[in-house]
């Protein structure tokens, strides 16, 4: 209705004026306080400036002060250089060995097998068929095992000769070619009983026959020596061996 509409409008106007009036009061209060603070700062500023003011130095005084500053800077620079020199002296430097050296170097290398060392059969006519073979060979190389190899490098030949000295061994004495006493030919065999070398079967039979004759005539050398010692004979014992006597008999024969 028109009466209700008028009442609502009136209430809105009253609320608007009351809020606006309260806002104006708070704003004016803040403005007043801000102005008071600014005045206080302006009054304190001259006092601070007077307390912190320093006398203005003349040109001569500035030059003297600059000389003092330069001397102190030079002294500090000398101290710094001295400290750096001391640090360099105390730094541990790696000593370099000047004498002969032996260097060990271990690396991994592909393991060489017999199949890889064999020569590959290259088909010159069928060049178009080489492509799949090359791919298969590359795959085999990629999958084969590795082995460790150690290389020893000497700095000079003198170090190598010191580590591996070559001992000069005397030449072995050549064996003396024995001669058969029967045939006077190079002896190829040796009789185990008489220890006499011989060249063939005929010489062997002759040596054994002479040995039997000696045994039948003189007996064994040990028996004859024991008999002479038991009889008290003053004759010197025979020192010749049976093979020597047999050789002499063969030569005289």
SERO-4910 file (N, C-alpha, C, O; in steps of 0.05 Angstrom, whole numbers):
BEGIN
 pado doro    nc1    nc2    nc3   cac1   cac2   cac3    cc1    cc2    cc3    oc1    oc2    oc3
  Unk    A     17    -24      0      0      0      0     17     25      0     41     23      7
  Unk    A      7     49     -7     24     73     -8     34     81     20     56     92     22
  Unk    A     19     75     41     28     83     68     53     66     76     72     77     87
  Unk    A     52     40     71     75     23     78     99     31     62    121     31     73
  Unk    A     97     38     37    119     46     21    132     71     31    157     74     32
  Unk    A    116     90     40    127    115     51    142    110     77    163    123     81
  Unk    A    132     92     93    146     86    118    174     74    114    193     80    128
  Unk    A    175     56     95    201     43     89    221     63     78    245     62     85
  Unk    A    212     81     61    230    101     50    241    120     72    264    127     72
  Unk    A    224    127     91    232    144    113    253    131    131    272    144    139
  Unk    A    249    106    136    268     91    152    296     90    139    316     92    152
  Unk    A    296     86    113    322     85     98    337    111    100    361    112    104
  Unk    A    323    133     98    335    159     99    347    164    126    370    174    129
  Unk    A    333    157    147    343    161    174    368    144    179    387    154    191
  Unk    A    369    119    170    392    102    174    416    113    159    439    111    169
  Unk    A    411    123    135    433    134    119    447    157    132    471    159    133
  Unk    A    431    175    143    442    199    156    457    192    181    477    205    187
  Unk    A    446    173    197    460    166    222    487    152    216    506    158    230
  Unk    A    488    134    197    514    121    190    534    141    179    557    140    187
  Unk    A    525    159    163    543    178    151    554    197    172    577    206    170
  Unk    A    538    204    191    547    222    212    568    209    230    587    222    237
  Unk    A    564    183    236    584    169    252    611    166    237    632    168    250
  Unk    A    609    161    211    634    158    195    649    185    195    673    185    196
  Unk    A    636    206    193    649    232    192    663    239    218    684    250    219
  Unk    A    650    231    240    663    236    266    689    220    269    709    231    279
  Unk    A    689    194    262    714    178    264    736    188    246    759    187    253
  Unk    A    728    196    222    748    206    203    761    232    213    785    235    211
  Unk    A    745    249    223    756    275    234    774    269    258    794    283    262
  Unk    A    767    250    274    784    243    297    811    232    289    832    240    299
  Unk    A    811    214    269    837    203    259    854    225    246    878    225    248
  Unk    A    841    243    232    856    265    219    869    282    239    892    291    236
  Unk    A    855    288    261    866    305    282    890    292    295    910    305    300
  Unk    A    888    266    301    911    251    313    935    250    295    958    254    304
  Unk    A    930    246    270    952    246    250    966    273    249    991    274    248
  Unk    A    952    294    249    963    321    248    980    326    273   1002    338    271
  Unk    A    971    317    296    986    321    321   1013    305    320   1033    315    328
  Unk    A   1012    281    309   1037    265    307   1057    279    288   1081    279    294
  Unk    A   1048    290    266   1066    304    248   1079    328    261   1102    333    257
  Unk    A   1064    342    277   1075    366    291   1096    357    311   1117    371    313
  Unk    A   1091    335    325   1112    325    344   1137    317    330   1159    323    339
  Unk    A   1135    304    307   1159    296    292   1175    321    282   1199    321    283
  Unk    A   1161    341    272   1174    365    263   1189    379    285   1210    391    281
  Unk    A   1178    378    309   1191    391    332   1216    375    341   1235    387    350
  Unk    A   1215    348    339   1238    332    347   1260    331    326   1283    326    333
  Unk    A   1254    336    301   1274    334    280   1297    353    284   1320    345    281
  Unk    A   1293    379    289   1316    397    293   1334    389    316   1358    392    315
  Unk    A   1322    378    338   1339    369    360   1358    346    351   1381    346    358
  Unk    A   1347    327    337   1364    305    327   1386    315    309   1409    305    310
  Unk    A   1380    333    291   1400    343    272   1422    358    287   1445    355    280
  Unk    A   1415    373    307   1435    387    323   1453    368    338   1477    372    341
  Unk    A   1441    346    348   1457    327    364   1476    311    347   1498    304    356
  Unk    A   1469    305    322   1486    288    305   1503    303    285   1517    291    269
  Unk    A   1503    329    286   1520    344    267   1549    341    274   1556    341    298
  Unk    A   1566    339    253   1595    336    256   1608    361    244   1597    373    225
  Unk    A   1632    368    254   1645    392    243   1655    386    215   1664    364    209
  Unk    A   1653    405    198   1661    402    170   1692    405    169   1703    425    178
  Unk    A   1705    384    157   1735    384    156   1744    400    132   1731    403    112
  Unk    A   1768    412    137   1781    427    115   1795    408     95   1796    383    100
  Unk    A   1806    419     74   1819    403     54   1845    390     65   1850    367     58
  Unk    A   1860    404     81   1884    393     92   1877    370    111   1891    349    111
  Unk    A   1857    374    127   1849    352    146   1839    328    130   1844    305    138
  Unk    A   1825    332    109   1816    309     92   1840    294     80   1839    270     79
  Unk    A   1860    309     71   1884    296     60   1899    280     81   1909    258     76
  Unk    A   1902    291    105   1915    276    127   1900    251    134   1912    229    137
  Unk    A   1873    253    135   1857    229    141   1860    208    118   1860    184    123
  Unk    A   1862    218     93   1866    199     71   1893    185     73   1895    161     66
  Unk    A   1914    200     81   1940    187     84   1939    166    106   1951    144    103
  Unk    A   1926    172    128   1924    152    149   1909    127    140   1917    104    146
  Unk    A   1888    131    125   1872    109    114   1889     92     94   1887     68     94
  Unk    A   1905    106     78   1922     92     58   1943     75     73   1948     52     65
  Unk    A   1955     86     94   1975     70    109   1962     45    122   1974     24    121
  Unk    A   1939     49    133   1925     26    145   1918      5    124   1919    -19    129
  Unk    A   1910     14    100   1903     -4     79   1928    -20     69   1927    -44     64
  Unk    A   1951     -5     67   1976    -19     59   1984    -40     80   1993    -62     73
  Unk    A   1982    -33    105   1989    -52    126   1971    -77    126   1981    -99    129
  Unk    A   1945    -72    122   1927    -95    120   1933   -112     95   1930   -137     96
  Unk    A   1941    -99     73   1948   -114     49   1973   -131     53   1974   -154     44
  Unk    A   1993   -120     67   2017   -135     73   2010   -159     91   2021   -181     86
  Unk    A   1994   -155    110   1986   -178    127   1971   -199    111   1976   -223    116
  Unk    A   1954   -191     93   1940   -210     77   1959   -226     59   1956   -250     56
  Unk    A   1978   -212     46   1997   -226     29   2014   -245     45   2021   -267     35
  Unk    A   2022   -237     70   2037   -255     87   2022   -280     94   2033   -302     93
  Unk    A   1996   -277    100   1980   -300    106   1977   -319     82   1977   -343     85
  Unk    A   1973   -307     58   1971   -323     34   1997   -338     28   1996   -362     20
  Unk    A   2020   -326     33   2045   -339     29   2049   -362     48   2059   -383     40
  Unk    A   2041   -358     73   2043   -380     93   2025   -403     85   2032   -427     88
  Unk    A   2001   -397     74   1983   -419     66   1995   -435     43   1993   -459     42
  Unk    A   2008   -421     24   2020   -435      2   2043   -452     11   2048   -474     -1
  Unk    A   2057   -444     31   2080   -460     41   2070   -486     54   2082   -507     51
  Unk    A   2047   -484     68   2037   -507     83   2020   -525     65   2012   -547     74
  Unk    A   2014   -517     41   1999   -534     23   2015   -559     16   2038   -556      9
  Unk    A   2003   -583     18   2016   -608     13   2019   -611    -18   1999   -616    -31
  Unk    A   2043   -610    -27   2048   -613    -56   2055   -643    -61   2070   -655    -46
  Unk    A   2044   -653    -82   2049   -680    -90   2078   -683   -101   2085   -670   -121
  Unk    A   2093   -700    -88   2121   -703    -96   2122   -720   -121   2109   -741   -124
  Unk    A   2138   -712   -140   2142   -727   -165   2167   -743   -163   2189   -733   -158
  Unk    A   2163   -769   -168   2186   -787   -167   2202   -785   -192   2191   -787   -214
  Unk    A   2228   -781   -189   2245   -776   -213   2259   -802   -222   2270   -802   -245
  Unk    A   2259   -823   -206   2274   -847   -214   2258   -865   -233   2237   -857   -243
  Unk    A   2268   -889   -237   2253   -908   -254   2227   -917   -241   2226   -920   -217
  Unk    A   2207   -921   -257   2181   -929   -247   2170   -953   -263   2179   -959   -285
  Unk    A   2152   -967   -249   2137   -990   -261   2108   -984   -259   2098   -980   -236
  Unk    A   2093   -984   -281   2065   -976   -281   2048  -1001   -287   2052  -1015   -307
  Unk    A   2029  -1006   -269   2010  -1028   -273   1983  -1016   -283   1972   -997   -271
  Unk    A   1973  -1027   -304   1948  -1017   -316   1930  -1041   -323   1937  -1057   -340
  Unk    A   1907  -1043   -309   1889  -1065   -313   1864  -1055   -328   1853  -1034   -321
  Unk    A   1857  -1069   -349   1834  -1062   -365   1817  -1087   -371   1826  -1109   -368
  Unk    A   1793  -1082   -380   1775  -1103   -389   1776  -1104   -419   1773  -1084   -433
  Unk    A   1779  -1128   -430   1781  -1132   -458   1763  -1156   -466   1758  -1173   -450
  Unk    A   1754  -1156   -491   1739  -1179   -500   1755  -1205   -500   1779  -1205   -506
  Unk    A   1743  -1226   -492   1756  -1252   -490   1759  -1264   -518   1739  -1269   -531
  Unk    A   1784  -1268   -526   1789  -1279   -553   1786  -1310   -552   1800  -1323   -536
  Unk    A   1769  -1321   -568   1765  -1350   -570   1776  -1360   -596   1783  -1345   -614
  Unk    A   1777  -1387   -598   1787  -1399   -622   1770  -1393   -647   1780  -1390   -669
  Unk    A   1744  -1391   -642   1726  -1385   -665   1730  -1357   -676   1728  -1353   -700
  Unk    A   1737  -1338   -659   1742  -1311   -668   1769  -1309   -682   1773  -1291   -699
  Unk    A   1788  -1325   -674   1815  -1324   -686   1816  -1336   -713   1834  -1330   -729
  Unk    A   1797  -1353   -720   1797  -1366   -746   1791  -1345   -768   1776  -1326   -763
  Unk    A   1801  -1350   -791   1796  -1331   -813   1767  -1335   -823   1757  -1357   -825
  Unk    A   1754  -1313   -829   1727  -1314   -838   1727  -1319   -868   1743  -1308   -883
  Unk    A   1708  -1336   -877   1705  -1341   -905   1687  -1320   -918   1663  -1319   -911
  Unk    A   1698  -1304   -935   1683  -1282   -947   1673  -1291   -974   1688  -1301   -991
  Unk    A   1647  -1288   -978   1634  -1295  -1004   1634  -1271  -1021   1618  -1253  -1018
  Unk    A   1653  -1271  -1041   1655  -1248  -1058   1632  -1246  -1078   1623  -1224  -1084
  Unk    A   1622  -1269  -1087   1601  -1268  -1107   1574  -1260  -1095   1560  -1243  -1107
  Unk    A   1568  -1271  -1072   1542  -1264  -1060   1544  -1241  -1040   1542  -1245  -1016
  Unk    A   1549  -1217  -1050   1552  -1193  -1033   1526  -1186  -1020   1526  -1174   -998
  Unk    A   1503  -1192  -1033   1477  -1185  -1021   1471  -1201   -996   1454  -1192   -980
  Unk    A   1484  -1223   -992   1479  -1240   -969   1496  -1234   -946   1495  -1247   -925
  Unk    A   1514  -1213   -948   1532  -1207   -926   1519  -1191   -904   1528  -1190   -882
  Unk    A   1497  -1177   -911   1484  -1160   -891   1474  -1174   -867   1480  -1166   -844
  Unk    A   1459  -1196   -869   1450  -1210   -845   1473  -1223   -830   1471  -1226   -805
  Unk    A   1494  -1231   -844   1517  -1243   -830   1531  -1223   -812   1540  -1229   -790
  Unk    A   1534  -1198   -823   1547  -1177   -807   1531  -1170   -782   1543  -1166   -761
  Unk    A   1504  -1170   -785   1488  -1164   -761   1490  -1186   -740   1491  -1180   -716
  Unk    A   1491  -1211   -749   1494  -1233   -730   1521  -1233   -717   1524  -1239   -693
  Unk    A   1542  -1226   -732   1569  -1225   -720   1571  -1202   -700   1584  -1206   -679
  Unk    A   1558  -1179   -706   1558  -1157   -686   1544  -1165   -661   1552  -1157   -639
  Unk    A   1522  -1180   -664   1508  -1189   -640   1525  -1208   -623   1523  -1208   -599
  Unk    A   1540  -1225   -637   1558  -1244   -622   1579  -1229   -607   1587  -1237   -585
  Unk    A   1590  -1207   -620   1611  -1192   -607   1600  -1178   -582   1614  -1176   -562
  Unk    A   1575  -1169   -584   1563  -1155   -561   1557  -1173   -537   1557  -1163   -515
  Unk    A   1552  -1198   -543   1545  -1217   -521   1568  -1233   -511   1565  -1248   -491
  Unk    A   1592  -1231   -523   1614  -1248   -513   1625  -1237   -487   1621  -1213   -481
  Unk    A   1638  -1254   -473   1648  -1247   -446   1673  -1230   -447   1686  -1228   -468
  Unk    A   1680  -1218   -425   1703  -1201   -422   1724  -1214   -404   1717  -1232   -388
  Unk    A   1748  -1205   -406   1770  -1215   -389   1787  -1191   -380   1787  -1170   -393
  Unk    A   1801  -1195   -359   1818  -1174   -348   1847  -1178   -357   1858  -1200   -356
  Unk    A   1859  -1157   -367   1886  -1157   -376   1902  -1136   -360   1893  -1113   -357
  Unk    A   1925  -1143   -351   1943  -1125   -336   1968  -1120   -352   1982  -1139   -360
  Unk    A   1973  -1095   -358   1997  -1087   -372   2017  -1075   -353   2010  -1058   -336
  Unk    A   2042  -1083   -355   2064  -1073   -338   2083  -1057   -356   2094  -1068   -375
  Unk    A   2086  -1032   -351   2102  -1014   -367   2125  -1004   -351   2122   -994   -329
  Unk    A   2149  -1008   -361   2174   -998   -348   2182   -972   -361   2178   -967   -385
  Unk    A   2193   -954   -344   2201   -928   -353   2224   -928   -373   2226   -912   -391
  Unk    A   2242   -947   -369   2265   -949   -387   2275   -978   -388   2265   -995   -373
  Unk    A   2294   -983   -405   2305  -1010   -408   2321  -1019   -384   2321  -1043   -377
  Unk    A   2333  -1000   -370   2349  -1007   -347   2332  -1018   -325   2339  -1037   -311
  Unk    A   2308  -1006   -321   2289  -1016   -301   2279  -1044   -308   2275  -1060   -290
  Unk    A   2275  -1049   -333   2266  -1075   -342   2288  -1096   -336   2282  -1118   -327
  Unk    A   2313  -1089   -343   2334  -1109   -338   2339  -1113   -308   2347  -1135   -300
  Unk    A   2334  -1093   -292   2336  -1096   -263   2315  -1115   -252   2321  -1131   -234
  Unk    A   2290  -1112   -262   2269  -1129   -253   2271  -1158   -263   2264  -1177   -249
  Unk    A   2281  -1161   -288   2283  -1187   -300   2312  -1190   -310   2318  -1188   -333
  Unk    A   2330  -1196   -291   2359  -1199   -299   2362  -1225   -316   2350  -1245   -311
  Unk    A   2379  -1222   -336   2386  -1245   -353   2411  -1259   -343   2433  -1248   -345
  Unk    A   2407  -1281   -331   2429  -1296   -319   2442  -1312   -342   2430  -1328   -355
  Unk    A   2468  -1307   -345   2483  -1320   -366   2492  -1348   -356   2511  -1350   -341
  Unk    A   2477  -1368   -364   2484  -1395   -355   2505  -1407   -374   2503  -1402   -398
  Unk    A   2524  -1422   -364   2544  -1434   -381   2532  -1454   -400   2512  -1467   -393
  Unk    A   2544  -1457   -423   2534  -1477   -442   2537  -1505   -431   2558  -1511   -420
  Unk    A   2517  -1521   -434   2519  -1549   -424   2541  -1564   -439   2544  -1562   -463
  Unk    A   2555  -1580   -424   2577  -1596   -436   2566  -1616   -455   2547  -1631   -448
  Unk    A   2578  -1618   -478   2569  -1638   -497   2576  -1666   -488   2599  -1670   -478
  Unk    A   2558  -1685   -491   2565  -1712   -483   2588  -1724   -500   2589  -1720   -525
  Unk    A   2605  -1739   -487   2628  -1751   -501   2618  -1776   -515   2605  -1794   -503
  Unk    A   2624  -1778   -540   2616  -1801   -556   2635  -1824   -550   2659  -1823   -556
  Unk    A   2624  -1845   -537   2641  -1868   -530   2644  -1887   -555   2627  -1887   -573
  Unk    A   2666  -1902   -554   2673  -1919   -577   2672  -1948   -567   2681  -1955   -545
  Unk    A   2661  -1965   -584   2660  -1993   -577   2688  -2005   -579   2701  -2002   -599
  Unk    A   2698  -2019   -558   2725  -2031   -558   2728  -2054   -578   2750  -2062   -583
  Unk    A   2706  -2065   -587   2707  -2088   -605   2708  -2079   -634   2726  -2087   -650
  Unk    A   2689  -2062   -642   2687  -2054   -670   2699  -2027   -675   2702  -2019   -698
  Unk    A   2706  -2013   -654   2718  -1985   -656   2699  -1966   -671   2707  -1948   -685
  Unk    A   2673  -1971   -667   2652  -1953   -677   2638  -1939   -654   2641  -1946   -631
  Unk    A   2623  -1917   -660   2609  -1904   -639   2590  -1923   -624   2574  -1937   -637
  Unk    A   2593  -1923   -598   2577  -1941   -581   2549  -1930   -578   2545  -1907   -571
  Unk    A   2529  -1947   -583   2501  -1939   -580   2488  -1951   -555   2467  -1942   -547
  Unk    A   2500  -1971   -544   2489  -1985   -521   2510  -1989   -500   2533  -1982   -504
  Unk    A   2501  -1999   -476   2519  -2004   -454   2511  -2029   -440   2487  -2033   -434
  Unk    A   2531  -2047   -435   2526  -2072   -421   2521  -2067   -392   2539  -2055   -379
  Unk    A   2498  -2074   -380   2493  -2068   -352   2511  -2084   -333   2514  -2076   -310
  Unk    A   2522  -2107   -342   2538  -2123   -324   2567  -2113   -322   2578  -2108   -301
  Unk    A   2579  -2110   -345   2607  -2101   -347   2610  -2071   -349   2632  -2061   -347
  Unk    A   2588  -2057   -355   2588  -2028   -359   2607  -2020   -382   2620  -1999   -380
  Unk    A   2607  -2036   -403   2624  -2031   -426   2605  -2023   -449   2586  -2037   -455
  Unk    A   2611  -2001   -463   2594  -1993   -486   2599  -2011   -510   2622  -2021   -514
  Unk    A   2579  -2015   -526   2582  -2032   -550   2564  -2020   -572   2546  -2004   -567
  Unk    A   2570  -2029   -596   2556  -2017   -619   2534  -2036   -631   2514  -2026   -641
  Unk    A   2538  -2062   -630   2518  -2080   -641   2517  -2106   -625   2531  -2109   -605
  Unk    A   2501  -2125   -634   2497  -2150   -620   2523  -2167   -621   2529  -2182   -602
  Unk    A   2537  -2166   -643   2562  -2182   -645   2582  -2173   -624   2594  -2190   -611
  Unk    A   2585  -2147   -620   2604  -2137   -600   2594  -2145   -572   2610  -2151   -554
  Unk    A   2567  -2145   -568   2556  -2153   -542   2563  -2182   -535   2571  -2188   -513
  Unk    A   2561  -2200   -555   2568  -2228   -550   2597  -2231   -544   2605  -2247   -527
  Unk    A   2614  -2217   -558   2643  -2219   -553   2650  -2209   -525   2666  -2221   -511
  Unk    A   2637  -2187   -516   2642  -2176   -489   2633  -2196   -468   2648  -2200   -448
  Unk    A   2610  -2208   -471   2601  -2227   -452   2618  -2252   -451   2623  -2264   -430
  Unk    A   2628  -2261   -474   2646  -2284   -475   2672  -2279   -461   2682  -2296   -446
  Unk    A   2683  -2255   -465   2708  -2248   -451   2703  -2246   -421   2720  -2252   -405
  Unk    A   2679  -2236   -413   2673  -2234   -384   2671  -2262   -372   2680  -2266   -349
  Unk    A   2659  -2281   -386   2657  -2308   -375   2685  -2321   -372   2690  -2334   -352
  Unk    A   2702  -2317   -392   2729  -2327   -390   2745  -2316   -366   2759  -2330   -353
  Unk    A   2741  -2290   -362   2755  -2277   -339   2745  -2289   -313   2761  -2293   -295
  Unk    A   2719  -2293   -310   2708  -2303   -286   2717  -2332   -281   2724  -2340   -258
  Unk    A   2718  -2347   -302   2727  -2375   -299   2756  -2377   -292   2765  -2396   -279
  Unk    A   2772  -2358   -301   2801  -2359   -296   2809  -2346   -270   2826  -2357   -256
  Unk    A   2797  -2324   -263   2805  -2309   -239   2784  -2309   -218   2789  -2301   -195
  Unk    A   2759  -2316   -224   2738  -2314   -204   2728  -2286   -202   2738  -2268   -216
  Unk    A   2710  -2282   -184   2699  -2255   -179   2719  -2238   -165   2734  -2249   -148
  Unk    A   2721  -2213   -170   2741  -2196   -157   2738  -2196   -127   2759  -2194   -113
  Unk    A   2715  -2197   -116   2711  -2196    -87   2722  -2221    -73   2733  -2219    -52
  Unk    A   2718  -2244    -86   2728  -2269    -74   2758  -2270    -74   2770  -2279    -54
  Unk    A   2771  -2262    -95   2800  -2263    -96   2813  -2244    -76   2833  -2250    -64
  Unk    A   2801  -2220    -72   2812  -2201    -53   2809  -2212    -25   2827  -2208     -8
  Unk    A   2787  -2225    -18   2783  -2236      9   2802  -2259     14   2812  -2263     36
  Unk    A   2808  -2276     -6   2826  -2298     -3   2854  -2288      2   2868  -2299     19
  Unk    A   2863  -2268    -12   2890  -2257     -8   2893  -2245     19   2914  -2247     32
  Unk    A   2872  -2231     29   2874  -2219     56   2875  -2240     77   2888  -2237     98
  Unk    A   2861  -2263     73   2861  -2284     93   2888  -2298     94   2897  -2306    115
  Unk    A   2901  -2302     71   2927  -2316     70   2950  -2299     79   2972  -2309     83
  Unk    A   2945  -2273     84   2967  -2256     94   2987  -2250     73   3011  -2245     79
  Unk    A   2980  -2251     47   2999  -2246     26   3006  -2217     27   2990  -2199     31
  Unk    A   3032  -2212     22   3042  -2184     22   3039  -2171     -5   3045  -2147     -8
  Unk    A   3030  -2187    -26   3027  -2175    -52   3005  -2155    -52   2984  -2159    -38
  Unk    A   3007  -2133    -66   2986  -2113    -66   2961  -2124    -80   2963  -2138   -100
  Unk    A   2938  -2117    -69   2913  -2126    -80   2908  -2113   -107   2916  -2091   -112
  Unk    A   2894  -2128   -123   2888  -2118   -150   2866  -2097   -147   2844  -2101   -136
  Unk    A   2872  -2074   -158   2852  -2052   -157   2837  -2048   -183   2819  -2032   -185
  Unk    A   2845  -2063   -204   2832  -2060   -229   2805  -2074   -229   2802  -2095   -218
  Unk    A   2785  -2061   -242   2758  -2072   -243   2756  -2092   -265   2773  -2093   -283
  Unk    A   2736  -2110   -265   2734  -2130   -286   2731  -2118   -313   2742  -2128   -333
  Unk    A   2715  -2096   -316   2711  -2084   -342   2737  -2073   -354   2741  -2074   -378
  Unk    A   2756  -2063   -336   2781  -2053   -346   2798  -2076   -356   2811  -2074   -377
  Unk    A   2798  -2098   -341   2814  -2121   -350   2803  -2133   -376   2818  -2142   -394
  Unk    A   2776  -2133   -378   2764  -2144   -402   2771  -2126   -426   2776  -2136   -448
  Unk    A   2770  -2100   -422   2777  -2081   -443   2806  -2086   -452   2812  -2087   -476
  Unk    A   2824  -2089   -433   2852  -2094   -440   2855  -2120   -455   2870  -2122   -475
  Unk    A   2840  -2140   -446   2842  -2166   -460   2831  -2164   -489   2842  -2176   -507
  Unk    A   2809  -2149   -492   2798  -2145   -519   2817  -2130   -537   2819  -2136   -561
  Unk    A   2830  -2110   -526   2849  -2094   -542   2873  -2111   -550   2882  -2110   -573
  Unk    A   2884  -2126   -531   2907  -2143   -538   2899  -2165   -557   2915  -2174   -574
  Unk    A   2874  -2174   -555   2865  -2195   -573   2861  -2184   -601   2854  -2199   -620
***
